[in-house]
Amino acid sequence: MSSKPFFPLLILLLASLACGLFSPAAPTAPPVPPPPTIPPTPLPPRPVEPGEANPDEPVFIIGEIPYTSPFFLDT
């Protein structure tokens, strides 16, 4: 087996690695910061009406709830 083609390839590989390590590419410009974001407009306050007038109001449940309760069933 001839080793003549191996040495030029090895020298070429080492030279390309050395060029990449000792003379890196030109420095790039610093990244441009993103424009400031505008905060969203806050929603107007909505009065909370207790009881059945406001079905979105959280409900505090005390005790054990069976899994057959309408609370767990999608009706």
Secondary structure, DSSP 8 states (H G I E B T S, - for coil): ---TTHHHHHHHHHHHHHHHHHS---------------------------GGG-TTS-----S---TTSTTTS--
